[in-house]
Amino acid sequence: MAQIHNGVNATTGVDFQEVQATPEFQDLRSTHRSFVFPMTVFFLVWYLAYVVVAAYFPEFMAIKVLGNINLGIVLGLLQFVTTFIITAMYVSFANKKLDPKATAIRHDLEARLAEEGK
């Protein structure tokens, strides 16, 4: 395991604190947060609404939808569906927005290390 002292990796010589301070990294972090924070708030509100409705409005959750399937079961299953949809959205977002920026940062670091190694 590489030793890190004052943000510098002893093996590679990369100053990670310096990298974090770059505009490119700040942009990457901002882009990541622009998706993660709103989506987290959305899901937590949706989940807590489900819990509150289940706890305080059982007659609403007991409404029959199809045969013995009630609204509570449908909304509960939609929690899982929402999780998968959010995951798929994040993967697509990361592939399109985050990965190119992270790759550019990595290539820049690798080029700088190659120059320093010469």
C-alpha positions as CSV (number, residue, x, y, z in Angstrom):
1,M,0.0,0.0,0.0
2,A,1.4,3.4,-1.0
3,Q,2.3,5.8,1.7
4,I,0.7,9.3,1.4
5,H,2.4,12.2,3.2
6,N,0.9,15.7,3.0
7,G,-1.2,14.6,0.1
8,V,1.7,13.3,-2.0
9,N,1.8,9.6,-2.9
10,A,5.3,8.3,-2.1
11,T,5.1,5.7,-4.9
12,T,4.0,7.9,-7.8
13,G,4.9,11.4,-6.5
14,V,1.4,12.6,-7.3
15,D,0.3,15.5,-5.1
16,F,-3.4,14.6,-4.8
17,Q,-4.3,17.8,-2.9
18,E,-2.8,19.8,-5.9
19,V,-4.9,17.7,-8.3
20,Q,-8.0,18.3,-6.2
21,A,-7.4,22.1,-6.4
22,T,-7.4,22.2,-10.2
23,P,-10.3,23.7,-12.1
24,E,-10.7,20.4,-14.0
25,F,-11.1,18.4,-10.8
26,Q,-13.5,21.0,-9.3
27,D,-15.6,20.8,-12.5
28,L,-15.6,17.0,-12.2
29,R,-16.7,17.2,-8.6
30,S,-19.4,19.8,-9.4
31,T,-20.7,17.7,-12.3
32,H,-20.9,14.6,-10.0
33,R,-22.7,16.6,-7.3
34,S,-25.2,18.1,-9.8
35,F,-26.6,14.6,-10.3
36,V,-26.1,12.9,-7.0
37,F,-27.5,15.5,-4.6
38,P,-30.8,16.1,-6.4
39,M,-31.3,12.4,-7.1
40,T,-30.6,11.6,-3.4
41,V,-33.1,14.2,-2.3
42,F,-35.7,12.9,-4.7
43,F,-35.3,9.3,-3.6
44,L,-35.3,10.1,0.1
45,V,-38.5,12.2,-0.3
46,W,-40.1,9.4,-2.3
47,Y,-39.1,6.7,0.2
48,L,-40.2,8.8,3.3
49,A,-43.5,9.6,1.6
50,Y,-44.1,5.9,1.1
51,V,-43.3,5.2,4.8
52,V,-45.5,8.0,6.1
53,V,-48.4,7.0,3.9
54,A,-48.0,3.4,5.0
55,A,-47.9,4.4,8.6
56,Y,-50.6,7.0,8.8
57,F,-52.9,6.1,5.9
58,P,-53.3,2.3,5.9
59,E,-56.8,2.6,4.3
60,F,-55.2,4.3,1.3
61,M,-52.5,1.6,1.0
62,A,-55.2,-1.1,1.3
63,I,-57.0,0.1,-1.9
64,K,-57.3,-3.0,-4.2
65,V,-55.7,-2.5,-7.6
66,L,-56.0,-6.0,-9.1
67,G,-57.3,-9.0,-7.3
68,N,-55.5,-9.2,-3.9
69,I,-52.8,-6.7,-5.0
70,N,-53.3,-3.5,-3.2
71,L,-51.8,0.0,-3.6
72,G,-49.3,-0.6,-0.8
73,I,-47.7,-3.6,-2.7
74,V,-47.6,-1.6,-5.9
75,L,-46.0,1.4,-4.3
76,G,-43.6,-0.9,-2.4
77,L,-42.5,-2.6,-5.6
78,L,-42.1,0.8,-7.3
79,Q,-39.4,1.6,-4.6
80,F,-37.3,-1.2,-6.2
81,V,-38.1,-0.1,-9.7
82,T,-37.1,3.5,-8.8
83,T,-33.8,2.2,-7.4
84,F,-33.0,0.4,-10.7
85,I,-34.0,3.4,-12.8
86,I,-31.9,5.8,-10.8
87,T,-28.9,3.4,-11.1
88,A,-29.4,3.2,-14.8
89,M,-29.6,7.0,-15.0
90,Y,-26.4,7.3,-13.0
91,V,-24.5,4.9,-15.2
92,S,-25.6,6.7,-18.3
93,F,-24.7,10.1,-16.7
94,A,-21.3,8.8,-15.5
95,N,-20.5,7.4,-18.9
96,K,-21.4,10.6,-20.8
97,K,-20.4,13.3,-18.3
98,L,-18.0,12.0,-15.6
99,D,-15.9,9.5,-17.4
100,P,-14.6,11.8,-20.1
101,K,-13.6,14.4,-17.5
102,A,-12.0,11.8,-15.2
103,T,-10.1,10.3,-18.2
104,A,-8.8,13.7,-19.2
105,I,-7.5,14.3,-15.6
106,R,-5.9,10.9,-15.5
107,H,-4.2,11.4,-18.9
108,D,-2.9,14.8,-17.8
109,L,-1.5,13.2,-14.6
110,E,0.1,10.4,-16.5
111,A,1.7,12.8,-19.0
112,R,3.1,15.0,-16.2
113,L,4.5,11.9,-14.5
114,A,6.0,10.7,-17.8
115,E,7.7,14.1,-18.3
116,E,9.0,14.1,-14.7
117,G,10.4,10.6,-15.2
118,K,12.5,11.5,-18.2
